[in-house]
Amino acid sequence: MVEAQKQQMQALKMRLDVEGKDLKQNQTKKSMEDAKVIQLDKGIKTKAERDRRVKELNEKNLKMFVEERKRLAIKAQKHEEQLTKRHQDQMDELDREMIRTIEIEEAAFREDQLAAQQPSSVV
């Protein structure tokens, strides 16, 4: 069970890593596309105006990207906590089940001992 739980945790971490990489790729792609749109905009006459727009766009994107990464980090932490809690609940249930089984076996053993001590026929 412990090995299966380790595998589940590794799978979760791998999935979250992939999501993080995808998010960063998409953010980079968006940033590049936005900068390209500004560079190709014929309505912008001067280099200073173009640079100003690129800077504003980068600031806006940076703020948005940081928020997206925060949300992803919170989501990842929440998933890890849920999985850890589920694993702990499983271990607790296994412990309770083991204790119940031991108690049942001990009771059966005591019954067998008592049955062996009593005479089989009463005069």
Secondary structure, DSSP 8 states (H G I E B T S, - for coil): -HHHHHHHHHHHHHHHHHHHHHHHHHHHHHHHHHHHHHHH-TT--SHHHHHHHHHHHHHHHHHHHHHHHHHHHHHHHHHHHHHHHHHHHHHHHHHHHHHHHHHHHHHHHHHHHHHHHS-S---
